[in-house]
């Protein structure tokens, strides 16, 4: 079972206060235990920073318990070894088995080979090593316990599953899920524009800090970074999709309305709540959490984008009264969503350097054609940077696809509209429905997100002077969409499905609008009908 931070937070804070230490900026500091080499009875301590500070488990300390900050657990001195309290029962059972086996051997006359330890120097060494474990032995004992826990609750085969943040000396559990290594606890590094829920430090210890988006972009430890859209999307897909992620990534306790998860992968998503930046208040503890993504939709120099178009990932459980008067309905949410960038959300860092984009560098363009072997239709293509896109909307007929106003001639002009499920399998072989991150890469390649809509929109068809420059030959047409059988927004908006879903009913799409030079990423009901632009697979 994953460690329950909410339950143990108060005890941890109390133990931390007992250690009268000062931590300077970006400096490591470890509390010290008693000198194991001194004479007389060792001084009893209640708190140390790491297992190295425990010292020897001597007879005088038998049964004593010491809290180890780095391991976030009590260790008990038991028969010459410091044992993690969580695994104490199994260790005692093992000792009992050994003693029982030794007793049987003694009864059968096999004890005659034993030597009086008080008269043997070699036996003295053996006795000393059995009582006073070295620091490396203590670490080995802990790593075995940690490996066992991770093996049970995740797909990780990591042995190095503790991250030390060198800026403030705090440690965090990590977990490898698929090909990604994540922090398995919320970041708690104090910077400007970060807060404890309800301004209570106990909540920081329990849930980590809440960060604005700009602050979150800078706080991950060295060689770790804030995850992108695609990295979050990859995690969710690895654990079985958004519906599975809603259960398997959430903690086993703390969520309201019987919404606790199984924490199958030891990711331990806690219901940390959020800070609403516009109102400077806190909301949602015990039923919601949002984690920042590094991806954004437009350049930070635009105030409108800075406020409204940063993105997060969240799990929530809501208690609400529906229009039919039935109370207690649940809304499970796992996926990318639009979040105000001044809000305070949680941060989970992912291992590895962040991807660096250069929006000031305009990519070269190569135009071409491709033929869909399924129906023989030809499509213009455009290579922008490292990506090759269809430069026309897909028009391959499938179930759950439609022509605007149900007129076939509109399919020839505008391509077809697809439900999200149909769009996921509509692209030709060696092409695919792009992820949000692949759309972001396109926007950066054409000069930055703040102008991407302007340069990707077609030069004709847009109302109210909303046309684009079509500088790259992408030719995004304002063909609108289909919603519950009704067609709308032709001349005003272009909607393109992405491969990212939000739960069982919603998925993300890209919106290019007549009145904006920057694109939007929004979610909509999967049964809606939107256009598809296929992206060529990377060889």
C-alpha positions in Angstrom: 0.0 0.0 0.0 1.3 3.5 -0.9 2.3 5.8 1.9 -0.6 7.9 3.0 0.8 11.5 3.3 -2.4 12.9 4.5 -2.6 10.6 7.5 1.0 11.0 8.5 1.6 14.7 7.7 1.0 15.9 11.3 3.5 13.5 12.8 6.1 14.4 10.2 5.7 18.1 10.9 6.0 17.5 14.6 9.2 15.5 14.1 10.6 18.1 11.8 10.0 20.8 14.4 12.0 18.7 16.9 15.1 19.0 14.8 16.5 22.5 15.4 18.2 22.9 12.1 18.5 25.8 9.5 18.5 25.1 5.8 20.3 27.6 3.6 19.3 28.2 0.0 20.3 25.2 -2.3 22.3 23.6 0.5 22.0 20.1 1.9 21.7 19.6 5.6 21.4 16.3 7.5 20.4 15.9 11.2 23.0 13.9 13.2 22.4 10.9 15.4 24.5 9.8 18.4 28.2 8.8 17.9 28.1 5.0 17.6 31.7 4.8 18.6 31.4 6.6 21.9 31.5 4.8 25.2 28.5 4.4 27.5 24.8 4.2 26.6 24.0 5.8 23.2 21.9 9.0 23.4 18.3 8.3 22.4 17.1 10.4 19.4 13.6 10.7 18.0 14.4 12.1 14.5 17.2 11.8 12.0 17.4 12.9 8.4 18.8 9.8 6.7 19.5 6.1 7.4 23.2 7.0 7.7 22.4 8.9 10.9 20.8 6.0 12.7 24.1 4.6 14.0 24.4 1.1 15.5 21.4 -0.8 16.7 22.9 -1.8 20.1 21.3 -3.8 22.9 20.6 -0.5 24.8 18.4 0.7 21.9 16.4 -2.6 21.5 12.8 -1.7 20.7 13.4 2.1 20.3 11.9 3.8 17.3 13.4 6.7 15.3 11.8 8.6 12.5 13.9 8.9 9.3 12.9 11.9 7.2 14.3 10.7 3.9 12.3 7.5 4.1 9.3 9.1 5.7 9.0 6.2 8.1 9.8 5.0 11.6 12.7 2.5 12.0 12.8 0.1 15.0 15.9 -1.3 16.5 15.3 -5.1 16.5 17.9 -7.7 17.3 20.9 -5.7 16.0 19.2 -4.2 12.9 17.2 -1.0 12.1 14.0 -2.3 10.5 11.5 -0.2 8.6 8.3 -0.2 10.8 6.2 -1.0 7.8 8.0 -4.3 7.3 8.6 -5.1 11.0 6.1 -7.9 11.2 7.5 -9.9 8.4 11.1 -9.4 9.7 10.1 -10.7 13.2 8.5 -13.7 11.6 11.7 -14.4 9.7 13.7 -14.1 12.9 11.4 -16.5 14.7 11.8 -19.0 11.9 15.6 -18.8 12.2 15.5 -19.2 15.9 13.2 -22.2 15.6 15.5 -23.8 13.1 18.5 -23.1 15.4 16.7 -24.7 18.3 16.0 -27.8 16.3 19.6 -28.1 15.3 20.7 -27.7 19.0 18.3 -30.4 20.1 19.8 -32.8 17.5 23.3 -32.3 18.8 24.6 -30.0 16.1 25.6 -27.2 18.5 28.9 -28.8 19.4 30.6 -26.9 16.6 29.8 -23.6 18.3 32.6 -21.6 19.9 32.5 -19.4 23.0 32.4 -15.9 21.5 34.0 -14.3 24.5 37.2 -16.3 23.8 37.4 -15.9 20.0 38.6 -12.8 18.1 37.0 -14.0 14.9 33.7 -14.6 16.7 34.0 -11.2 18.2 34.0 -9.7 14.7 31.0 -11.8 13.7 29.1 -10.7 16.8 30.0 -7.1 16.2 28.9 -7.1 12.6 25.6 -8.8 13.5 24.8 -6.1 16.1 26.1 -2.9 14.5 25.0 -2.7 10.9 27.0 -0.5 8.6 25.4 2.4 6.8 25.6 0.4 3.5 23.9 -2.6 5.1 21.1 -0.4 6.3 20.7 1.1 2.8 20.6 -2.4 1.3 17.9 -3.4 3.8 15.8 -0.3 2.8 16.3 -0.7 -0.9 15.1 -4.3 -0.7 11.9 -3.1 1.1 11.4 -0.3 -1.4 11.9 -2.5 -4.4 9.4 -5.0 -3.1 6.8 -2.2 -2.6 7.3 -0.8 -6.1 7.2 -4.2 -7.7 3.8 -4.8 -6.2 2.3 -1.5 -7.1 3.8 -0.5 -10.4 5.6 -1.6 -13.5 8.9 -0.2 -12.3 12.0 -2.3 -11.9 14.0 0.7 -10.6 16.2 0.3 -7.6 17.1 4.0 -7.4 13.6 5.2 -6.5 14.3 8.2 -4.3 15.0 11.7 -5.8 17.0 14.2 -3.7 16.3 17.8 -4.6 19.6 19.5 -4.1 18.0 23.0 -3.8 16.4 22.3 -0.4 17.4 18.8 0.6 13.9 17.3 0.3 13.4 13.8 -1.0 10.7 12.4 -3.2 9.6 8.9 -4.1 9.9 8.2 -7.9 8.2 5.5 -10.0 8.9 4.2 -13.5 5.8 3.5 -15.5 6.4 2.2 -19.0 9.4 4.2 -20.4 8.8 7.2 -18.1 10.1 8.0 -14.6 7.9 10.3 -12.6 8.0 11.9 -9.2 5.5 9.8 -7.1 4.8 12.8 -4.8 3.8 16.4 -5.4 6.7 18.9 -5.5 7.1 21.0 -2.3 9.8 23.4 -3.2 9.0 26.9 -2.0 9.2 29.7 -4.6 7.3 33.0 -5.3 3.8 32.3 -6.7 3.5 29.0 -4.8 1.2 28.3 -1.9 0.1 25.8 0.7 -3.6 24.9 0.5 -5.5 27.3 2.9 -2.1 28.9 3.6 -1.5 26.1 6.1 2.1 24.6 6.1 0.6 21.2 7.2 -1.1 21.0 3.8 2.2 21.5 2.0 3.7 18.6 3.9 0.6 16.5 3.1 0.0 17.5 -0.5 2.9 19.5 -1.8 2.7 23.1 -2.9 0.4 24.7 -5.4 2.1 26.7 -8.2 1.2 29.2 -10.8 2.0 28.0 -14.4 4.9 30.4 -14.7 6.4 29.3 -11.4 5.8 25.6 -12.3 7.9 26.0 -15.4 11.0 26.7 -13.3 10.8 24.6 -10.2 11.7 21.0 -11.2 15.0 19.7 -9.9 18.0 19.5 -12.3 17.6 16.8 -15.0 13.8 16.8 -14.3 11.2 18.9 -16.1 7.5 19.8 -16.1 5.8 17.3 -18.4 4.3 18.2 -21.8 0.9 17.3 -23.2 2.3 14.3 -24.9 4.2 13.0 -21.8 0.9 13.2 -19.8 -0.9 11.6 -22.6 1.6 8.8 -22.8 1.3 8.1 -19.1 -2.5 7.9 -19.3 -2.3 5.6 -22.3 0.3 3.4 -20.7 -2.0 2.7 -17.7 -4.9 1.7 -20.0 -6.5 5.0 -21.0 -8.3 7.8 -19.2 -11.0 5.6 -17.6 -8.4 3.3 -16.2 -6.2 6.2 -15.1 -9.0 7.6 -13.0 -8.7 4.7 -10.7 -5.2 3.3 -11.1 -3.3 6.6 -10.6 -5.3 8.0 -7.7 -4.3 7.4 -4.0 -6.1 4.7 -2.0 -7.5 7.2 0.5 -8.4 10.8 0.9 -10.9 11.2 -1.9 -14.6 11.9 -1.1 -17.7 10.0 -2.1 -16.1 6.6 -2.3 -13.8 8.0 -5.1 -10.5 6.5 -3.8 -8.3 4.9 -6.3 -6.3 1.7 -6.4 -2.9 3.3 -6.7 -1.9 0.4 -8.9 1.2 2.1 -10.2 2.3 3.9 -6.9 1.7 7.2 -8.7 -0.4 8.3 -5.7 -2.4 11.2 -7.1 -3.8 13.0 -4.0 -6.9 15.2 -3.9 -4.8 18.3 -3.3 -7.3 20.9 -4.5 -6.4 24.1 -6.3 -5.9 27.8 -5.7 -8.2 30.0 -7.9 -6.0 32.8 -9.1 -8.7 35.2 -10.1 -10.3 35.1 -6.6 -7.2 34.2 -4.5 -9.1 31.4 -2.7 -8.7 27.7 -2.3 -11.1 25.1 -3.6 -11.5 21.3 -4.0 -9.5 19.6 -1.3 -10.6 16.0 -1.1 -12.2 15.8 -4.5 -10.0 17.4 -7.2 -6.4 17.7 -8.3 -4.8 19.4 -11.3 -1.2 18.9 -12.4 0.4 21.5 -14.7 1.6 20.6 -18.2 4.5 22.5 -19.7 2.5 23.0 -23.0 0.7 26.2 -23.7 -1.3 27.4 -26.5 0.1 30.9 -27.2 3.0 33.1 -26.5 3.3 34.6 -23.1 3.7 38.1 -24.4 -0.1 38.1 -25.0 -1.9 38.9 -21.8 -5.1 37.1 -23.0 -3.2 33.9 -23.6 -1.2 34.1 -20.3 -4.4 34.3 -18.3 -6.6 31.8 -20.1 -4.6 29.3 -22.1 -2.3 27.2 -20.0 -3.2 23.6 -19.4 -3.4 21.0 -16.7 -4.3 17.4 -16.0 -6.8 16.6 -13.4 -8.8 14.0 -11.6 -12.1 15.0 -9.9 -15.1 13.7 -8.1 -18.1 16.1 -7.8 -21.2 15.9 -5.7 -23.9 17.7 -7.5 -27.7 17.8 -7.9 -28.8 17.2 -11.5 -31.6 18.8 -13.4 -33.7 15.8 -12.6 -33.2 16.3 -8.9 -31.2 13.2 -8.4 -28.2 13.8 -6.1 -24.9 12.2 -5.7 -23.9 11.8 -9.3 -20.2 11.3 -10.1 -18.2 13.0 -12.8 -14.8 11.2 -13.3 -12.3 13.3 -15.2 -8.8 12.3 -16.4 -7.3 14.3 -19.2 -6.0 17.6 -20.6 -8.2 20.6 -20.0 -7.9 24.4 -20.2 -6.8 26.0 -16.9 -6.2 29.6 -15.9 -2.4 30.0 -15.8 -2.7 32.2 -12.6 -4.3 29.3 -10.7 -2.3 27.3 -8.2 -2.0 23.6 -9.3 0.2 20.7 -8.2 3.5 19.8 -9.9 4.8 16.3 -10.8 8.2 16.4 -12.5 9.3 13.8 -15.0 12.9 12.6 -15.4 15.1 13.9 -18.3 15.9 17.3 -19.9 13.0 19.4 -21.2 12.5 19.6 -24.9 13.8 23.0 -26.2 11.8 24.7 -29.0 13.0 27.7 -31.1 9.9 29.6 -32.2 12.0 32.4 -33.7 13.3 30.0 -36.3 10.9 29.7 -39.2 10.9 26.2 -40.8 11.4 25.4 -44.4 8.4 24.2 -46.4 8.2 21.4 -49.0 4.9 20.8 -50.8 3.8 17.5 -52.3 1.0 15.0 -52.9 -0.1 11.6 -51.5 -2.7 9.1 -52.7 -5.0 7.3 -50.3 -4.8 3.7 -51.5 -8.2 2.8 -50.0 -10.3 5.0 -52.3 -7.7 6.5 -54.7 -8.3 10.1 -53.6 -5.3 12.5 -53.8 -4.3 15.0 -51.2 -1.9 17.9 -51.1 0.8 17.6 -48.4 3.2 20.1 -46.8 6.4 19.4 -44.9 7.0 22.0 -42.3 10.2 21.4 -40.3 10.3 17.7 -39.5 6.6 17.1 -39.9 4.6 16.1 -43.0 0.9 17.1 -42.9 -2.0 16.7 -45.2 -2.7 20.1 -46.6 -6.4 19.3 -47.1 -9.1 17.9 -44.8 -9.5 14.1 -45.0 -12.5 12.9 -47.1 -12.5 9.1 -46.6 -16.0 7.8 -45.9 -16.5 5.8 -42.7 -19.3 5.1 -40.3 -19.9 8.2 -38.1 -18.7 10.7 -40.7 -20.7 13.4 -42.4 -20.8 16.1 -45.1 -21.7 19.6 -44.1 -25.5 20.0 -44.2 -25.5 16.4 -45.4 -24.7 17.5 -48.9 -22.1 15.4 -50.8 -20.8 18.4 -52.7 -19.6 19.9 -49.4 -17.4 16.9 -48.7 -15.6 17.5 -52.0 -14.9 21.1 -51.0 -14.3 20.8 -47.3 -13.6 17.1 -46.5 -15.7 15.1 -44.1 -16.6 15.6 -40.4 -15.8 12.6 -38.1 -16.7 11.6 -34.6 -13.7 11.2 -32.4 -13.8 7.4 -32.4 -14.1 7.4 -36.2 -11.2 9.9 -36.5 -8.9 7.7 -34.5 -8.9 5.1 -37.3 -9.7 7.2 -40.4 -6.1 8.1 -41.5 -4.4 6.1 -44.3 -1.7 3.6 -43.5 1.6 5.2 -42.3 -0.4 8.3 -41.3 -2.1 9.1 -38.0 -4.3 11.5 -36.0 -1.9 14.0 -34.4 -1.5 14.4 -30.7 -1.8 17.8 -29.0 1.9 17.9 -28.7 2.4 17.3 -32.4 0.1 20.3 -33.0 2.2 22.3 -30.6 5.3 21.4 -32.6 3.7 22.6 -35.7 2.8 25.9 -34.1 6.3 26.5 -32.9 7.7 25.5 -36.4 5.7 28.3 -38.1 7.0 31.0 -35.8 5.3 30.6 -32.4 1.9 29.9 -31.0 0.9 33.6 -30.9 0.8 33.8 -34.7 0.1 30.1 -35.7 -3.5 30.6 -36.5 -2.8 33.6 -38.7 -0.2 31.8 -40.8 -2.0 28.5 -41.0 -5.5 29.8 -42.0 -6.5 29.9 -45.7 -6.7 33.3 -47.5 -10.4 32.8 -48.4 -13.7 31.7 -46.9 -13.3 33.5 -43.5 -15.9 36.0 -42.4 -15.4 39.4 -40.7 -11.9 39.8 -42.1 -10.8 36.7 -40.3 -8.7 35.3 -43.1 -5.1 34.1 -42.7 -1.9 34.5 -44.7 -1.6 30.7 -45.5 2.2 31.3 -45.4 3.0 27.6 -45.2 0.4 26.2 -47.5 -1.5 24.4 -44.7 -4.8 26.0 -45.9 -7.0 25.6 -42.8 -10.6 26.2 -44.0 -13.4 27.6 -41.8 -15.8 24.7 -42.3 -17.3 24.6 -38.9 -18.5 21.4 -37.4 -21.4 19.1 -36.5 -22.9 19.0 -33.0 -25.8 16.6 -32.1 -27.0 16.6 -35.8 -26.7 20.4 -36.3 -24.1 22.0 -38.5 -22.7 25.4 -37.6 -19.8 27.9 -37.6 -19.0 27.7 -41.3 -17.0 30.8 -42.2 -15.9 31.3 -38.6 -14.1 28.4 -37.2 -11.9 25.4 -38.2 -12.0 22.4 -35.8 -9.5 19.5 -35.9 -9.6 16.4 -33.7 -6.5 15.4 -31.7 -5.8 11.9 -30.4 -6.1 13.0 -26.8 -9.2 12.0 -24.9 -10.7 13.3 -21.6 -12.5 10.4 -20.0 -15.0 8.2 -21.7 -17.1 11.0 -23.3 -14.8 13.9 -24.3 -11.7 14.4 -26.4 -9.4 17.4 -27.3 -9.6 19.3 -30.5 -7.7 22.3 -32.1 -9.7 25.4 -32.9 -8.7 28.1 -35.3 -11.1 31.1 -35.1 -11.8 34.1 -37.3 -11.0 36.6 -34.5 -7.8 35.2 -33.1 -4.3 34.9 -34.4 -3.5 32.1 -32.0 -5.1 28.6 -31.9 -7.0 27.0 -29.0 -7.1 23.5 -27.5 -10.5 22.6 -26.2 -12.4 19.5 -25.3 -15.8 18.4 -26.7 -18.2 15.5 -26.8 -16.7 12.6 -28.8 -19.8 12.3 -30.9 -19.4 15.7 -32.4 -18.2 16.0 -36.0 -14.9 17.7 -36.7 -12.4 17.8 -39.5 -9.3 15.6 -39.6 -5.7 16.5 -40.7 -3.5 13.4 -40.8 0.2 13.5 -39.9 2.7 11.2 -41.6 4.4 8.6 -39.3 8.0 9.1 -38.6 10.1 6.4 -40.3 
